[in-house]
Amino acid sequence: KNVRKRLPQGSRCMVYDIVTRKDETREGFIDRLIGGIRRREMNLNTYQQESIEHHIMNYDFPISQADWEGLGREAGFQTVDCLYRDPEEYYAFLQFT
């Protein structure tokens, strides 16, 4: 709501963030994301891997695209469009107008 209040009329807000699949719980998303990271060969040492997983489990709180749309409407935006969704469906690039 604060962003919408500060934007000039006709402006848009862009958000790139983690977004759950439809009807996916936070726990399901976290498990899927950590599993995806573990499957990739990223050459991370144990400390790096544990740090990433700790951050995800304690600080990432994804919501669904439908929830983002609701927040956008509640804040006064007319439309929320998904401009991009990565193939693994971890992230979405949303435009609020």
DSSP file with accessible surface (Angstrom, degrees, kcal/mol):
  #  RESIDUE AA STRUCTURE BP1 BP2  ACC     N-H-->O    O-->H-N    N-H-->O    O-->H-N    TCO  KAPPA ALPHA  PHI   PSI    X-CA   Y-CA   Z-CA
    1    1 A K     >        0   0  133      0, 0.0     4,-2.2     0, 0.0     5,-0.1   0.000 360.0 360.0 360.0 -38.3    0.0    0.0    0.0
    2    2 A N  H  >  +     0   0  102      2,-0.2     4,-1.3     1,-0.2     5,-0.1   0.877 360.0  49.8 -65.6 -37.9    2.9    2.4    0.8
    3    3 A V  H >> S+     0   0   80      1,-0.2     4,-1.1     2,-0.2     3,-0.5   0.948 110.6  49.6 -63.5 -48.7    4.4    1.8   -2.6
    4    4 A R  H >4 S+     0   0   45      1,-0.2     3,-0.6     2,-0.2    -2,-0.2   0.897 108.2  54.1 -58.9 -40.6    1.1    2.4   -4.4
    5    5 A K  H 3< S+     0   0  158     -4,-2.2    -1,-0.2     1,-0.2    -2,-0.2   0.839 110.7  46.3 -62.5 -32.4    0.6    5.7   -2.4
    6    6 A R  H << S+     0   0  187     -4,-1.3    -1,-0.2    -3,-0.5    -2,-0.2   0.601  93.2  93.6 -89.3 -12.8    4.0    7.0   -3.5
    7    7 A L  S << S-     0   0   46     -4,-1.1     3,-0.1    -3,-0.6     6,-0.0  -0.636  80.1-115.9 -82.5 137.7    3.7    6.1   -7.2
    8    8 A P    >   -     0   0   89      0, 0.0     3,-2.1     0, 0.0    -1,-0.1  -0.317  49.8 -79.2 -63.5 153.2    2.5    8.7   -9.6
    9    9 A Q  T 3  S+     0   0  173      1,-0.3     3,-0.1     3,-0.0     0, 0.0  -0.253 120.9  24.0 -53.6 135.6   -0.9    7.9  -11.3
   10   10 A G  T 3  S+     0   0   73      1,-0.3    -1,-0.3    -3,-0.1     2,-0.1   0.420  94.5 129.0  87.0  -2.1   -0.3    5.4  -14.2
   11   11 A S    <   -     0   0   35     -3,-2.1     2,-0.3    -7,-0.1    -1,-0.3  -0.295  46.2-141.8 -78.5 169.0    3.0    4.1  -12.8
   12   12 A R        -     0   0  150     85,-0.2     2,-0.4    -3,-0.1    85,-0.2  -0.932   1.8-142.0-131.4 157.0    3.7    0.4  -12.3
   13   13 A C  E     -A   96   0A  27     83,-2.4    83,-3.3    -2,-0.3     2,-0.4  -0.966  14.2-154.6-118.3 133.7    5.5   -1.6   -9.7
   14   14 A M  E     -A   95   0A  74     -2,-0.4     2,-0.4    81,-0.2    81,-0.2  -0.921  10.4-174.2-111.8 135.3    7.6   -4.6  -10.6
   15   15 A V  E     -A   94   0A  28     79,-2.6    79,-3.5    -2,-0.4     2,-0.5  -0.997  10.3-174.4-130.5 129.8    8.3   -7.5   -8.2
   16   16 A Y  E     +A   93   0A 127     -2,-0.4     2,-0.3    77,-0.2    77,-0.2  -0.980  35.9 129.7-121.1 113.1   10.7  -10.4   -8.8
   17   17 A D  E     -A   92   0A  69     75,-2.0    75,-2.4    -2,-0.5     2,-0.2  -0.952  62.4 -73.0-154.4 170.3   10.3  -12.9   -6.0
   18   18 A I  E     -A   91   0A   8     -2,-0.3    45,-0.6    73,-0.2     2,-0.4  -0.514  49.1-172.9 -71.1 140.4    9.8  -16.5   -5.0
   19   19 A V  E     -c   63   0B   0     71,-2.2    45,-0.2    43,-0.2    46,-0.0  -0.994  17.9-128.3-141.6 129.6    6.2  -17.6   -5.7
   20   20 A T  E     -c   64   0B   9     43,-1.3    45,-0.6    -2,-0.4     2,-0.1  -0.293  29.6-105.7 -70.8 160.4    4.6  -20.9   -4.8
   21   21 A R    >   -     0   0   97      1,-0.2     3,-2.3     4,-0.2    -1,-0.1  -0.410  59.7 -68.3 -73.4 164.3    2.7  -23.0   -7.2
   22   22 A K  T 3  S+     0   0  181      1,-0.3    -1,-0.2    -2,-0.1     3,-0.1  -0.309 122.6   1.0 -57.0 130.0   -1.1  -23.0   -7.0
   23   23 A D  T 3  S+     0   0  149      1,-0.2     2,-0.4    -3,-0.1    -1,-0.3   0.605  96.8 139.8  65.2  15.0   -2.1  -24.7   -3.7
   24   24 A E    <   -     0   0   39     -3,-2.3    -1,-0.2     4,-0.0    -4,-0.1  -0.753  47.3-133.5 -89.1 133.3    1.5  -25.4   -2.7
   25   25 A T     >  -     0   0   81     -2,-0.4     4,-2.5     1,-0.1     5,-0.2  -0.366  21.8-111.6 -77.3 163.9    2.3  -24.9    0.9
   26   26 A R  H  > S+     0   0   59      1,-0.2     4,-2.9     2,-0.2     5,-0.2   0.928 120.7  51.3 -58.7 -45.0    5.4  -23.0    2.1
   27   27 A E  H  > S+     0   0  115      1,-0.2     4,-2.5     2,-0.2    -1,-0.2   0.908 109.6  49.5 -62.1 -40.9    6.8  -26.3    3.4
   28   28 A G  H  > S+     0   0   26      2,-0.2     4,-2.2     1,-0.2    -1,-0.2   0.910 112.5  47.6 -63.5 -42.3    6.3  -27.9    0.1
   29   29 A F  H  X S+     0   0    0     -4,-2.5     4,-3.1     2,-0.2     5,-0.2   0.939 111.7  49.6 -63.0 -47.6    7.9  -25.0   -1.8
   30   30 A I  H  X S+     0   0    8     -4,-2.9     4,-2.8     1,-0.2     5,-0.3   0.928 112.0  48.3 -59.3 -46.1   10.9  -25.0    0.6
   31   31 A D  H  X S+     0   0  116     -4,-2.5     4,-2.4    -5,-0.2    -1,-0.2   0.916 113.7  47.2 -60.3 -43.1   11.4  -28.7    0.2
   32   32 A R  H  X S+     0   0   39     -4,-2.2     4,-2.3    -5,-0.2    -2,-0.2   0.924 113.7  47.5 -66.1 -42.7   11.2  -28.4   -3.6
   33   33 A L  H  X S+     0   0    6     -4,-3.1     4,-2.3     2,-0.2    -2,-0.2   0.947 114.2  45.3 -65.5 -47.6   13.6  -25.5   -3.7
   34   34 A I  H  X S+     0   0   10     -4,-2.8     4,-2.7     1,-0.2    -1,-0.2   0.918 112.5  52.5 -64.1 -40.4   16.2  -27.1   -1.4
   35   35 A G  H  X S+     0   0   16     -4,-2.4     4,-1.9    -5,-0.3    -1,-0.2   0.910 109.0  50.3 -60.1 -41.3   15.9  -30.3   -3.4
   36   36 A G  H  X S+     0   0    4     -4,-2.3     4,-1.1     2,-0.2    -1,-0.2   0.897 110.8  48.6 -64.0 -39.9   16.5  -28.5   -6.6
   37   37 A I  H  < S+     0   0   19     -4,-2.3     3,-0.5     1,-0.2     5,-0.2   0.924 110.4  51.3 -66.3 -41.9   19.6  -26.8   -5.2
   38   38 A R  H  < S+     0   0  159     -4,-2.7    -1,-0.2     1,-0.2    -2,-0.2   0.846 107.4  53.8 -64.6 -33.6   20.9  -30.1   -3.9
   39   39 A R  H  < S+     0   0  182     -4,-1.9     2,-0.2    -5,-0.2    -1,-0.2   0.753  93.9  84.6 -73.5 -25.3   20.5  -31.7   -7.4
   40   40 A R  S  < S-     0   0  111     -4,-1.1     2,-1.3    -3,-0.5     3,-0.1  -0.556  83.5-126.6 -77.4 144.0   22.5  -29.0   -9.1
   41   41 A E        +     0   0  185     -2,-0.2    -3,-0.1     1,-0.2    -1,-0.1  -0.721  49.0 151.3 -89.7  93.3   26.2  -29.3   -9.2
   42   42 A M        -     0   0   91     -2,-1.3    -1,-0.2    -5,-0.2    -4,-0.0   0.363  54.9-124.6-107.1   1.1   27.1  -25.9   -7.8
   43   43 A N        +     0   0  155      1,-0.2     2,-0.4    -3,-0.1    -2,-0.1   0.886  52.1 161.6  55.4  43.5   30.4  -26.9   -6.2
   44   44 A L        -     0   0   56      1,-0.0    -1,-0.2     2,-0.0    -2,-0.1  -0.751  35.3-130.8 -93.0 140.9   29.3  -25.6   -2.8
   45   45 A N     >  -     0   0   87     -2,-0.4     4,-2.6     1,-0.1     5,-0.2  -0.333  34.8 -96.2 -80.0 172.6   31.2  -26.7    0.3
   46   46 A T  H  > S+     0   0   99      1,-0.2     4,-2.8     2,-0.2     5,-0.2   0.908 124.1  51.2 -58.1 -43.7   29.2  -28.0    3.3
   47   47 A Y  H  > S+     0   0  168      1,-0.2     4,-2.4     2,-0.2    -1,-0.2   0.928 111.6  47.2 -61.5 -44.4   29.2  -24.6    5.1
   48   48 A Q  H  > S+     0   0   80      2,-0.2     4,-2.3     1,-0.2    -2,-0.2   0.931 113.5  47.9 -63.7 -45.0   27.9  -22.8    2.0
   49   49 A Q  H  X S+     0   0   39     -4,-2.6     4,-2.4     1,-0.2     5,-0.2   0.935 113.6  47.0 -61.8 -45.6   25.2  -25.4    1.4
   50   50 A E  H  X S+     0   0  120     -4,-2.8     4,-2.6    -5,-0.2    -1,-0.2   0.877 110.8  52.8 -65.4 -36.3   24.1  -25.3    5.0
   51   51 A S  H  X S+     0   0   44     -4,-2.4     4,-2.4    -5,-0.2    -1,-0.2   0.921 110.5  47.1 -65.1 -42.7   24.0  -21.5    5.0
   52   52 A I  H  X S+     0   0   58     -4,-2.3     4,-2.6     2,-0.2    -2,-0.2   0.945 114.2  46.7 -63.8 -47.3   21.8  -21.4    1.9
   53   53 A E  H  X S+     0   0   21     -4,-2.4     4,-2.7     1,-0.2     5,-0.2   0.906 111.0  52.4 -63.8 -39.6   19.4  -23.9    3.3
   54   54 A H  H  X S+     0   0  100     -4,-2.6     4,-2.0     2,-0.2     5,-0.2   0.927 110.7  48.0 -60.4 -46.3   19.3  -22.2    6.7
   55   55 A H  H  X>S+     0   0   92     -4,-2.4     4,-2.8     2,-0.2     5,-0.5   0.949 112.9  47.6 -60.2 -49.0   18.4  -18.9    5.0
   56   56 A I  H  X5S+     0   0    8     -4,-2.6     4,-1.4     1,-0.2    -2,-0.2   0.936 114.3  46.0 -58.9 -48.1   15.7  -20.5    2.9
   57   57 A M  H  <5S+     0   0   90     -4,-2.7    -1,-0.2     1,-0.2    -2,-0.2   0.816 124.3  32.0 -67.7 -29.1   14.1  -22.3    5.8
   58   58 A N  H  <5S+     0   0   78     -4,-2.0    -2,-0.2    -5,-0.2    -1,-0.2   0.683 129.8  25.9-103.8 -20.2   14.2  -19.3    8.2
   59   59 A Y  H  <5S+     0   0  146     -4,-2.8     2,-0.6    -5,-0.2    -3,-0.2   0.486  93.3  90.3-127.2  -7.0   13.7  -16.3    6.0
   60   60 A D     << +     0   0   30     -4,-1.4   -30,-0.1    -5,-0.5    -1,-0.0  -0.860  39.2 170.0 -99.0 125.1   11.9  -17.2    2.8
   61   61 A F        -     0   0  139     -2,-0.6    -4,-0.0   -43,-0.1   -35,-0.0  -0.661  15.1-172.3-131.6  74.6    8.1  -16.9    3.0
   62   62 A P        -     0   0   12      0, 0.0     2,-0.3     0, 0.0   -43,-0.2  -0.301   2.9-164.5 -70.2 152.4    6.8  -17.4   -0.6
   63   63 A I  E     -c   19   0B  51    -45,-0.6   -43,-1.3   -43,-0.1   -38,-0.0  -0.868  27.1 -93.2-127.3 168.2    3.1  -16.8   -1.4
   64   64 A S  E  >  -c   20   0B  16     -2,-0.3     4,-2.2   -45,-0.2     5,-0.2  -0.306  31.7-112.1 -77.6 164.3    1.1  -17.8   -4.5
   65   65 A Q  H  > S+     0   0   53    -45,-0.6     4,-2.7     1,-0.2     5,-0.2   0.896 120.3  56.6 -62.6 -36.8    0.6  -15.6   -7.5
   66   66 A A  H  > S+     0   0   61      1,-0.2     4,-2.2     2,-0.2    -1,-0.2   0.896 106.2  49.8 -61.5 -39.3   -3.1  -15.4   -6.5
   67   67 A D  H  > S+     0   0   89      2,-0.2     4,-2.4     1,-0.2    -1,-0.2   0.903 109.8  50.8 -65.9 -40.8   -2.1  -14.1   -3.1
   68   68 A W  H  X S+     0   0   45     -4,-2.2     4,-2.5     2,-0.2    -2,-0.2   0.918 109.4  51.5 -59.5 -44.1    0.2  -11.5   -4.9
   69   69 A E  H  X S+     0   0   49     -4,-2.7     4,-2.5     1,-0.2    -2,-0.2   0.915 109.5  49.7 -60.7 -42.3   -2.8  -10.5   -7.0
   70   70 A G  H  X S+     0   0   29     -4,-2.2     4,-2.6     1,-0.2    -1,-0.2   0.914 110.7  49.2 -62.2 -43.7   -5.0  -10.0   -4.0
   71   71 A L  H  X S+     0   0   85     -4,-2.4     4,-1.8     2,-0.2    -2,-0.2   0.898 110.7  51.6 -62.1 -40.2   -2.3   -7.9   -2.3
   72   72 A G  H  X>S+     0   0    2     -4,-2.5     5,-2.7     2,-0.2     4,-0.6   0.937 111.8  44.8 -62.6 -45.9   -2.0   -5.8   -5.4
   73   73 A R  H ><5S+     0   0  146     -4,-2.5     3,-1.1     1,-0.2    -2,-0.2   0.910 111.3  53.6 -64.6 -41.4   -5.8   -5.2   -5.7
   74   74 A E  H 3<5S+     0   0  129     -4,-2.6    -1,-0.2     1,-0.3    -2,-0.2   0.848 107.6  52.0 -61.2 -32.8   -6.0   -4.4   -1.9
   75   75 A A  H 3<5S-     0   0   20     -4,-1.8    -1,-0.3    -5,-0.2    -2,-0.2   0.571 127.7 -98.1 -81.2 -10.0   -3.2   -1.8   -2.4
   76   76 A G  T <<5S+     0   0   35     -3,-1.1     2,-0.2    -4,-0.6    -3,-0.2   0.501  75.3 139.7 107.1   5.6   -5.1   -0.2   -5.2
   77   77 A F      < -     0   0   13     -5,-2.7    -1,-0.3    -6,-0.2     3,-0.1  -0.586  43.2-149.4 -80.0 145.8   -3.5   -1.6   -8.3
   78   78 A Q  S    S+     0   0  159     19,-1.9     2,-0.3    -2,-0.2    -1,-0.1   0.867  74.0  17.7 -82.7 -39.5   -5.9   -2.5  -11.1
   79   79 A T        -     0   0   60     18,-2.1    18,-2.4    -7,-0.1     2,-0.4  -0.960  53.2-160.5-136.0 153.1   -4.0   -5.4  -12.7
   80   80 A V  E     -B   96   0A  18     -2,-0.3     2,-0.4    16,-0.2    16,-0.2  -0.985  18.9-173.7-131.7 118.8   -1.3   -7.8  -11.8
   81   81 A D  E     -B   95   0A  74     14,-2.6    14,-3.0    -2,-0.4     2,-0.8  -0.935  23.3-136.0-116.4 138.0    0.4   -9.6  -14.7
   82   82 A C  E     +B   94   0A  46     -2,-0.4    12,-0.2    12,-0.2     3,-0.1  -0.835  23.5 177.9 -89.7 112.0    3.0  -12.4  -14.5
   83   83 A L  E     +     0   0A  86     10,-2.9     2,-0.3    -2,-0.8    11,-0.2   0.710  66.5   8.4 -87.6 -23.0    5.6  -11.4  -17.1
   84   84 A Y  E     -B   93   0A 114      9,-1.1     9,-2.6     2,-0.0     2,-0.4  -0.966  52.2-174.9-158.6 141.4    7.9  -14.3  -16.5
   85   85 A R  E     -B   92   0A  55     -2,-0.3     7,-0.2     7,-0.2    -3,-0.0  -0.986  33.0-122.0-136.1 124.6    8.0  -17.6  -14.5
   86   86 A D    >   -     0   0   12      5,-1.5     3,-1.9    -2,-0.4    -2,-0.0  -0.249  29.5-107.2 -65.0 157.0   11.2  -19.6  -14.5
   87   87 A P  T 3  S+     0   0  109      0, 0.0    -1,-0.1     0, 0.0     0, 0.0   0.814 120.8  49.3 -57.4 -32.7   11.0  -23.2  -15.8
   88   88 A E  T 3  S-     0   0   76    -55,-0.0    -2,-0.1     3,-0.0   -52,-0.0   0.522 109.1-126.3 -82.5  -6.5   11.2  -24.7  -12.3
   89   89 A E  S <  S+     0   0   77     -3,-1.9   -70,-0.1     2,-0.1     3,-0.1   0.899  74.2 121.2  59.4  47.0    8.5  -22.4  -11.1
   90   90 A Y  S    S+     0   0   11      1,-0.2   -71,-2.2   -72,-0.1     2,-0.3   0.773  70.6  34.5 -96.1 -41.0   10.5  -21.0   -8.2
   91   91 A Y  E     -A   18   0A  85    -73,-0.3    -5,-1.5   -75,-0.0     2,-0.3  -0.847  60.3-167.6-119.9 153.9   10.4  -17.3   -9.2
   92   92 A A  E     -AB  17  85A   0    -75,-2.4   -75,-2.0    -2,-0.3     2,-0.6  -0.990  16.7-143.8-138.9 146.6    8.0  -14.9  -10.9
   93   93 A F  E     -AB  16  84A  67     -9,-2.6   -10,-2.9    -2,-0.3    -9,-1.1  -0.956  30.2-171.0-109.0 110.0    8.4  -11.5  -12.3
   94   94 A L  E     -AB  15  82A   1    -79,-3.5   -79,-2.6    -2,-0.6     2,-0.5  -0.850  14.8-155.0-111.0 142.0    5.1   -9.6  -11.6
   95   95 A Q  E     -AB  14  81A  25    -14,-3.0   -14,-2.6    -2,-0.4     2,-0.5  -0.966   5.8-163.0-118.1 124.3    3.9   -6.2  -12.9
   96   96 A F  E      AB  13  80A  11    -83,-3.3   -83,-2.4    -2,-0.5   -16,-0.2  -0.916 360.0 360.0-105.1 124.8    1.4   -4.2  -10.9
   97   97 A T              0   0   53    -18,-2.4   -18,-2.1    -2,-0.5   -19,-1.9  -0.896 360.0 360.0-130.4 360.0   -0.4   -1.4  -12.7
